[in-house]
Amino acid sequence: MKTVMIIYMPVLHNGYFRLFSKYATIDTLYILGKELIDEFTYLEREIRAVDPNVMKIVVESLRFFGKVSILNIEDIDNIRFQDCKIVTINDSVSRRLIEKYFPEKKVEFDSVFLRWDEENVKALKPVGYDRESSDVFDREMMALANREAQKSSCWWRHIGAVAVKSGKILFSAYNRHLPSENTPYVFGDPRDFIKAGEQSDIATSLHAEQAIIIEAARLGVSVEEADIYVSVFPCPICAKFIAVAGFKRCLFASGHASLNGEEILKAKGVELILVKTPAGFQREITK
C-alpha cells in the first residue's frame, strides 16, 4: 500500500520541514487547492496564505518528494479509489477534509505546529546581564527595594521594586495580594500547587513591577528612560511590562530568567545590571 500526504499549507515554517523530513519517502504530496481551501477555511481566513500554486513551486524546490501536486475537487476520486494510506496534518481543516471525503481511508495525523519545548518553558536560566554595579546609589536603591519586599505577605516570595528617574525616586512597591493581603490564607494560594519559577501568570498577587507601572499610569507620570530596581529578576510578564513601559535600565540583585523575559528586555534595549550587594544578601546569579 502506498502513502500519500495531503496538507493545507498556507505558509512555510520549520514545522513543515520537520514533517517533510519525517515522511520524505511518501509517493506524492498533495497541497490543497483554492476550492478546497475555500470550502474548509470559511471560519479561518488566513491573511498570510501563499497561493497554492506558488507554494507547490517552493516545495518542489526543496526536493523532499518525487511528486508534488495541487489537490482540487475533481482529483478527490483519484485518491479515494486508490489503495493508499493518507498522512495529513492534525488541524481542523484536515480533519474536516478527511471526515467528508476520505472517511474510509486509513489516515495518520501528524503536527506542524511549533511549540515551546517543555523543558525550555520550565527552565530557570542564569541571567545574561550586561554588567555589574557596586555603585553606592545603586546599592541604596536595592536596599530600599529589599525593605519594600519585607512588607509582602506572599507565602512564596517577598519582592520589592523601586522606580528612579534622574536620581529621584518615583515609586516603590512590593508584591501584594488582592483584594487583601490575607487572600491566600482565606481562600488558599494556587501557588501551593505550582513549582517555583513556573506559570507565573497564575497568582493572586500583584507583582511589584506591575504595581509601579500601574501607579505611574494612574498618576500620569512618565517612566520613559527611568530605571527600575527589583530585588529579584522580573518574571516574563513583568519583563514585558518593563520593556514596553520604556524603562532604560533594569537593576536586580538575585533571581533567574525564565521563558523569554530576558530576551524581551534586551530586544527593547533595556540594560540589565546585577547590583553587587553586601555580603549576606543572598544571590542566585552566575554570569
Summary of the structure (lengths in Angstrom):
residues: 287
radius of gyration: 26.8
end to end distance: 56.5
largest distance: 79.7
contacts: 866
relative contact order: 0.12
helix: 36%
strand: 22%
